[in-house]
Amino acid sequence: MTEAEKKYGWEEGGKIVRITREAYDSILSQAREDAPIESCGYVLGTIDEAENIQITHNYRLTNTDHSEEHFSLDPKEQFAAIKYARTNGLKVIGNWHSHPASPSRPSDEDKRLAFDPNILYLILSLSPDISGQPYVAEGEPVLNAFRIVNGKVTRFPVVV
């Protein structure tokens, strides 16, 4: 059991989620622009036959709650994102939101509101974090992907 599993109660997933530099920079830029309000969007990309995930697009969505502590997605924008993905041969990999002042881990509310077991929930922490992960420099923003099923959390590292 890793330190994160002990500390946060999640399991480590067996795969790494890859994200293009362009998609990562878009998420980071949006989160920084919206801070201290939580920012959100859909991540789009591809999943190959071996179930390797490649995120290639950030589809910006509006946090209709305009809150520093939680977010809600605009249903019209969600529909437009799904239409965009289908039109461009992409899959909706999941949704993402920022934690401007807290670590990259699901809150109790995030777990409670995670209704779709087939998507990933990504959380970008803008708060300097000692991640303990070799792919994130100390003090840098941390982006993790989570699968949340019935409150059980599995973490997948996200690598640019």
N, C-alpha and C positions, 0 to 999 in steps of 0.2 A: 504494500500500500504506500502510495506516494504521500508526501507532506500535504499536498493540496487535497488529496482524498480524505486524509485525516482532518484537516482544518476546515474544509468546505463541504464535505460529505458527498462529493461527486466521484464518479468512476472515470477513469481515463479511457477514451475511445482508442481504437487501434489504428485509426487513419489520421493523416494530416489533411487539412483543407487548404488548398492553394488559392491565392487571390492575386490577380494581376496588380502591378504597381499602379496603373491608372485607376482601377476600381478602389484600391486601398486609399489612394490619395484623395479620391472623390469623397469617400466616407469620412476621412479625417478632416478634410476641409469643411464639409458640411457640419460636422459635429462642433468644430471650433467656431464656425460662424454663428451657430445657434446657441452655444453655451452662454449662460448657465442653464438654458432650457434643454431638456433631453431632445435629441435629434433622432430621426428614424428613417427607415427606407426598406426596400426589398433588395436582396442580392440575387442576381441572375447569372446564369452560366451554364456549364455542361456537367454531365455525369456520364463517364464512359462505362463500357461493359464490365470493367473490374470495380465499378462503383467509386472511382477516383473523382473527386469533386474539384472543379476549377471555377472560381468566381471571376467573371469578366466584367460585370456591370453593377454599378450602384444605381438603383432607381429611387430617386429622392421622393420621400413622402413628407407630408406635413403632420407634425404632432398637434392634433386638434385640441389637446388639453393645454398646450402651452405651459407645461409644468416642469419644474426642476426635479421632480421626484417620480414621475411616471409619464407614460405616453399613450395615446390612442391614434390609430391610423384612420385616415379619411377613406371611407368605402369607395367613393368615386375614383380616387387616386389608386386604390388597390386594384380596382377593375381595369383601369388604364394600364397599370404595370403588367397585369396578366396578359392583356391584349398585346402589349408591346413585346413581351417575352415570346408569345406564340408566333407573332408576325415575324420575329427575327430568329426563330429556331432555337430559342433559349429556354431553360427551365427556371422556374422560381425555386432557388435553392433554399431560401428562407427569408426571414426579416432580421433587421438589426436595429439596435438603438444604442444611444450613448449613455454612459454614466459620467457626467462631467466632474463629479467630485467623489466617486466611490469606485471600488475595484471592478474588474471585469469578471463578475460572477452574478448569477441570477439571484435577484431578491426574492423574498417570499411571494410578493405580488407577481413577479415575472413567472415563477413556477405555477402559481394558481391560474394565470391567464394563458398558459401554454397549452392550447387546445389541439394542435395538429402534431401528431407524433411522427409525421413524414417529412417535416421540414427542420431546418436548423435555425436556432435562435442565436444570433451573434450579438455580442456586447463589446463595445469599444469604451475603455476607460481612458479618460483624459487625465486622470489623477496619476501623478508619478507613482509607480508601483514596482516593488521588487518582485518580479514574477517568478524567479527561480527557474526560468526556462531559457535554454541557450539561444533561442531564436529572437529574444526580445532584450534589448539593451536596458540596463537599469535606468529608471527615470523616464523611459519612453512610454508613449501610449501603448496599451495592451488590447489586442483584439482576440477574443476567443469565440469558438462556436460551441453550441450546446444542443444536444438532443434532450428534450424533456418529455418524459412519458409518465403520466400519473404521478407527477411530483418527483420522479427519479431522474437525476441529472447525470448525463455523460458529457464530458468535455473533449473537444477536438481542437488541438492547436491550429491556428491560422498562420500560414507562412506566405510572405510576399515573394 
